[in-house]
Amino acid sequence: MSINTDENLIRNYRKGDEKSFEILIQKYLKPLYNFVYHYVGNYDDAQEVVQEVFTRVWKYSKKFNAEKSFKTWIYAIAKNAALDFLKKKKALPFSAFEDEKGENIIFNTLADPDPLPLEILERKDLARELSQAVQQLPLPYREVILLHYNGQFTFQEISQTLREPLNTIKSRHRRALIRLREILAPK
C-alpha cells in the first residue's frame, strides 16, 4: 500500500482513482481559500477563484511533474488564478485581514487557547495594527510574508511557487520585516 503523499495521490488520480482527487481537494480547499482571499479580498470571489483552481488542477493534472512538489504547483495555480481574476476585475487587493464578521485571521491563528480578557483586547489591537501594516507593504513583499507565515511555506517553496530566485525571496522577506518595523514603530 502506498503512502498518501500529494504526489502519490495525483498519480493515483491519473490512474483513475477519483477518491485520490477528493482527498487532495479536502486537504487544500481551506488553505487555498485563505491564500486566495488575501488576493481578491472577499469571500464570494475567493470561492469562485478556488473553484477555478481545482478545475485547472483537474484539467492539467496530466501535465503535473510528479517529481516536483504538488503543494508549490497548486499554490502557483492559485496565485495565477487569483491574478487572472483581478485582471478581469481590474482591481487590486487592498483587503484587510478581517473577514465580514470582523474577525481577524492572523489573530485567530496566533491566539493562545486560554488568554486573559486584557490580553485578548491587546492582541486584537496588535493584530489589527499588524494586518494594516502588512497591507501597506508592496505586493511582492506581502506575498512572501503571507506565504511564509500564513501558508507555512519554506523560502524554497515560496521561490518555486512565485517562480523567483531563492535569494530574491529571502531578500524580500528581510526587507518586508524591516518595512513592518518602520511602519509599526512608535511615532
C-alpha positions in Angstrom: 0.0 0.0 0.0 1.4 3.4 -1.0 1.8 6.4 1.3 -0.8 9.1 0.6 1.6 11.9 -0.3 0.3 14.6 -2.6 2.4 13.3 -5.4 1.1 9.7 -4.9 -2.5 10.9 -4.7 -2.1 12.8 -8.1 -0.5 9.7 -9.6 -3.4 7.5 -8.4 -5.9 10.0 -9.7 -4.2 9.9 -13.1 -4.7 6.1 -13.0 -8.5 6.6 -12.4 -8.8 6.7 -8.6 -11.4 9.5 -8.1 -11.1 9.2 -4.3 -7.5 10.5 -4.5 -8.6 13.7 -6.1 -11.3 14.1 -3.4 -8.6 13.7 -0.8 -6.5 16.4 -2.4 -9.5 18.8 -2.6 -10.2 18.2 1.1 -6.6 18.8 2.1 -6.1 22.0 0.1 -9.6 23.6 0.0 -9.3 25.7 3.2 -5.6 26.7 2.9 -6.1 27.7 -0.8 -9.3 29.6 0.1 -7.4 31.6 2.8 -4.5 32.2 0.4 -6.7 33.4 -2.4 -8.8 35.5 -0.1 -5.8 37.7 0.6 -5.5 38.4 -3.1 -9.2 39.0 -4.0 -10.5 40.5 -0.7 -13.9 39.0 -0.5 -15.4 35.6 0.2 -17.6 35.1 -2.9 -14.7 36.0 -5.2 -12.4 33.7 -3.3 -14.8 30.8 -3.6 -15.0 31.4 -7.4 -11.2 31.5 -7.7 -10.7 28.4 -5.7 -13.2 26.6 -7.8 -11.2 27.7 -10.8 -8.0 26.4 -9.2 -9.4 22.9 -8.8 -10.8 23.0 -12.3 -7.3 23.8 -13.6 -5.8 21.1 -11.4 -8.2 18.6 -12.8 -7.7 19.8 -16.3 -3.9 19.9 -16.2 -3.2 17.0 -13.8 -1.6 15.0 -16.6 0.9 17.8 -17.1 2.0 17.8 -13.4 5.6 16.6 -13.0 5.2 14.1 -10.1 8.9 14.6 -9.3 8.2 18.1 -8.1 6.2 19.4 -5.2 2.4 19.3 -5.6 2.0 21.9 -2.9 4.1 24.5 -4.8 2.3 23.6 -8.1 -1.2 24.0 -6.7 -0.3 27.3 -5.0 1.2 28.6 -8.2 -2.0 27.8 -9.9 -3.9 29.6 -7.1 -1.8 32.7 -7.4 -2.2 32.8 -11.2 -5.9 32.2 -11.0 -6.3 35.0 -8.4 -4.2 37.4 -10.6 -6.3 36.4 -13.6 -9.4 37.1 -11.7 -8.1 40.5 -10.6 -7.1 41.4 -14.1 -10.6 40.7 -15.3 -12.0 42.7 -12.4 -9.2 45.4 -12.8 -8.9 45.8 -9.1 -6.1 45.5 -6.7 -6.5 43.5 -3.5 -6.3 46.1 -0.7 -8.2 43.9 1.8 -7.5 43.8 5.5 -7.1 40.6 7.4 -10.5 40.9 8.8 -13.4 38.9 7.5 -17.0 40.0 7.1 -17.7 39.2 10.8 -14.9 41.5 11.9 -12.7 38.5 13.0 -9.0 38.8 12.3 -7.4 35.8 10.6 -3.9 36.5 11.9 -5.3 37.0 15.4 -7.2 33.7 15.3 -4.1 31.8 14.2 -1.8 33.4 16.7 -4.1 33.4 19.7 -3.5 31.4 22.9 -6.1 28.9 23.7 -6.7 30.4 27.2 -5.8 34.1 27.1 -6.9 36.6 29.7 -9.5 39.2 28.7 -7.0 42.0 28.8 -4.6 40.0 26.6 -7.4 39.5 24.1 -8.0 43.2 23.8 -4.3 43.9 23.5 -3.8 41.2 20.9 -6.8 42.4 18.8 -5.3 45.8 18.7 -1.9 44.5 17.8 -3.2 42.1 15.2 -5.3 44.8 13.6 -2.2 47.1 13.5 -0.1 44.2 12.1 -2.7 43.4 9.4 -2.9 47.0 8.4 0.9 47.3 8.3 1.1 44.1 6.1 -1.4 45.6 3.7 0.8 48.7 3.3 3.7 46.5 2.0 4.2 46.3 -1.7 2.6 43.2 -3.2 5.9 41.3 -3.7 6.8 41.7 0.0 3.2 41.0 1.1 3.2 37.7 -0.9 6.3 36.4 0.8 5.0 37.4 4.3 1.6 35.8 3.7 3.0 32.6 2.2 5.7 32.2 4.9 3.6 33.0 7.9 0.1 32.1 6.9 0.8 29.4 4.4 3.7 27.9 6.4 5.8 27.8 3.2 9.6 27.4 3.4 11.5 30.0 1.4 12.3 27.3 -1.1 8.6 26.5 -1.6 7.9 30.3 -2.0 10.6 30.5 -4.5 9.1 27.7 -6.6 5.6 29.0 -6.2 6.4 32.5 -7.2 9.0 31.4 -9.8 11.6 33.7 -8.3 15.2 33.0 -7.2 15.6 31.9 -3.6 17.8 34.8 -2.7 15.2 37.2 -4.1 12.6 35.6 -1.8 14.9 35.8 1.2 15.7 39.5 0.4 12.0 40.4 0.1 11.3 38.7 3.4 14.1 40.6 5.2 13.0 43.9 3.5 9.4 43.3 4.4 10.3 42.8 8.1 12.3 46.0 8.0 9.4 47.9 6.5 7.0 46.4 9.0 9.2 47.5 11.9 9.3 51.0 10.4 5.5 51.1 9.9 4.8 49.8 13.4 7.5 51.9 15.2 6.1 54.3 17.8 5.9 57.8 16.4 
